[in-house]
């Protein structure tokens, strides 16, 4: 199977079996999603969703969060991984949006990565989820799944290299959705240890599975 055929198989499969894939983070607006994504770094979406309601109740918008103190915010996120840094990042993020972006969450990757706690992956998530921009966030799941299947070559050794390969080969109108396809597949089926190959519908196109059965 050529790489082009592999991409088509994977896309057709997900269009049929997961046409409405979306983030599992709970949010009502771009501000809430930005807070949730910053908190989700090296933390489960489930834990984030348990934590954010109290944050949004006390800090319902960017202006209120920008006025928070470390000692006020920290107790609300202490159950999240790296709470010290994330507390500082959230307050700094809100202050910068107030001061530099007139209180509105920016919607370009270049602007978003200026914010504390926001790297390229987070910026890609925000722009693809909120604005459906053709940006591909590469987390550990996307990195693992895309290489196992064979969507990207094994020589693609960085998240940015994987991102560029995926964006180059997935139709523009599907990139924002393909991000969720790959994340959810990695979270529930193509897990890091003991992937559930026997129940995976991508087996005919998967390099990892086909190499395994040849052993």
C-alpha positions, 0 to 999 in steps of 0.5 A, spaced: 500 500 500 502 506 498 502 512 503 497 515 498 493 509 499 494 509 506 492 516 507 485 515 503 484 508 507 485 512 514 481 518 512 475 513 509 475 509 515 474 515 520 469 519 516 465 513 516 466 511 524 467 517 527 465 523 523 463 528 528 470 527 532 471 533 537 475 535 543 473 531 550 475 538 553 469 541 556 468 549 554 463 554 552 468 559 549 475 560 546 477 563 553 475 557 557 478 552 551 484 556 552 485 555 560 483 548 559 488 546 554 493 550 558 491 545 564 491 539 559 499 539 558 501 532 561 494 531 564 488 527 562 482 531 559 478 527 565 482 531 570 482 537 567 474 537 566 473 536 573 478 542 575 475 547 570 468 548 573 471 551 579 476 556 576 470 558 571 465 560 576 470 564 580 474 567 574 468 567 568 472 571 563 479 574 562 479 580 566 477 577 572 483 571 571 488 577 569 486 580 576 487 573 580 493 572 585 497 566 585 495 564 592 487 565 590 488 561 583 493 555 586 488 551 590 483 551 584 488 547 580 493 544 585 490 537 583 493 538 576 500 536 574 505 542 574 500 546 578 505 552 580 507 553 573 500 552 570 498 557 575 503 562 573 501 561 566 494 562 566 495 569 570 500 571 565 496 569 559 490 573 561 494 579 563 497 579 556 491 578 553 488 584 556 494 588 555 496 586 548 490 583 545 484 588 547 481 582 552 480 577 546 483 571 545 487 571 539 486 567 533 493 566 529 498 561 531 503 566 531 500 571 536 497 565 541 505 562 542 506 569 545 502 567 551 505 564 557 504 557 557 502 556 550 506 552 545 505 551 538 501 544 540 496 548 544 496 554 539 494 549 533 488 546 538 485 553 539 485 555 532 483 548 529 477 547 534 475 554 535 476 557 528 477 550 524 483 552 521 487 547 518 492 546 523 494 540 526 496 539 533 501 533 535 501 531 542 504 524 544 498 520 541 498 523 534 506 522 534 505 515 536 499 513 531 501 517 525 508 513 525 505 506 527 500 506 521 505 509 517 502 516 515 509 519 516 516 516 515 520 513 521 525 519 520 520 524 522 523 525 529 520 531 532 512 533 533 513 539 527 516 534 522 510 530 523 505 536 523 508 538 516 507 531 513 500 530 516 498 537 513 501 536 507 497 529 506 490 530 509 485 535 505 485 542 508 478 541 510 479 535 514 485 537 518 482 540 524 478 533 524 483 529 523 487 531 529 481 529 533 481 522 529 488 521 531 488 523 538 482 519 540 484 513 536 491 513 540 487 514 547 482 508 546 485 503 541 492 505 539 495 505 546 502 506 548 503 499 551 499 493 548 495 497 543 488 493 541 490 491 534 485 486 534 479 491 535 482 496 530 479 497 523 485 500 521 489 494 521 489 493 513 493 499 512 497 499 519 505 498 518 505 496 525 500 491 525 502 488 519 509 487 521 507 484 527 503 479 524 509 477 519 513 475 525 
